[in-house]
């Protein structure tokens, strides 16, 4: 088996509806510019408040993708 290297980055997705949609938004956006996404791990969930009410759900995720070599 070939040896591989993966890079891990942290992203924050937001949604006015749910943490699930915030997570999906971050992954969807990352997929537009990064190839070969492998694993996403939810690191932290929180909410933004305005006047004592939830304004946005936020999901902080770590995403890994395969490092490509330039052979």
C-alpha positions as CSV (number, residue, x, y, z in Angstrom):
1,X,0.0,0.0,0.0
2,X,1.3,3.4,-0.9
3,X,2.0,5.9,1.9
4,X,-0.3,8.9,2.0
5,X,-0.3,12.3,3.6
6,X,-3.4,14.2,4.6
7,X,-3.8,17.9,5.5
8,X,-6.3,18.9,8.2
9,X,-8.0,22.3,8.3
10,X,-10.6,23.8,10.5
11,X,-13.7,25.5,9.2
12,X,-16.8,27.1,10.7
13,X,-20.1,26.8,9.0
14,X,-23.2,28.8,9.9
15,X,-26.9,28.3,9.5
16,X,-30.0,30.1,10.8
17,X,-31.8,26.7,11.0
18,X,-29.6,24.0,12.6
19,X,-26.1,22.7,13.5
20,X,-26.6,20.0,10.9
21,X,-27.1,22.6,8.1
22,X,-24.2,24.6,9.4
23,X,-22.0,21.5,9.2
24,X,-23.2,20.7,5.7
25,X,-22.6,24.3,4.5
26,X,-19.0,24.1,5.6
27,X,-18.4,20.8,3.9
28,X,-20.2,21.8,0.8
29,X,-18.2,25.0,0.5
30,X,-14.9,23.2,1.1
31,X,-15.8,20.7,-1.6
32,X,-15.9,23.5,-4.2
33,X,-12.2,24.3,-3.8
34,X,-10.6,21.2,-2.2
35,X,-10.4,17.7,-3.8
36,X,-10.5,14.3,-2.2
37,X,-12.1,15.3,1.1
38,X,-11.8,12.3,3.4
39,X,-13.1,12.9,7.0
40,X,-15.0,15.7,8.8
41,X,-15.1,15.8,12.5
42,X,-17.4,18.2,14.5
43,X,-15.1,19.9,17.0
44,X,-17.5,22.4,18.6
45,X,-21.1,23.6,18.4
46,X,-22.2,27.0,19.5
47,X,-24.8,29.7,18.7
48,X,-24.8,33.4,18.0
49,X,-27.3,35.3,20.0
50,X,-29.1,38.5,19.3
51,X,-31.4,40.1,21.8
52,X,-31.4,36.9,23.8
53,X,-32.5,34.7,20.9
54,X,-30.6,32.3,18.6
55,X,-29.6,34.1,15.5
56,X,-27.3,31.5,14.0
57,X,-26.1,28.0,14.7
58,X,-22.3,27.5,14.2
59,X,-20.4,24.3,13.7
60,X,-16.6,24.2,13.9
61,X,-15.3,21.2,12.0
62,X,-11.9,19.7,11.2
63,X,-11.7,18.4,7.6
64,X,-9.0,16.3,6.1
65,X,-8.0,15.9,2.5
66,X,-5.3,14.0,0.7
67,X,-2.1,15.9,-0.1
68,X,-1.3,15.5,-3.8
69,X,2.2,14.9,-5.0
70,X,3.6,16.6,-8.1
71,X,5.5,13.6,-9.6
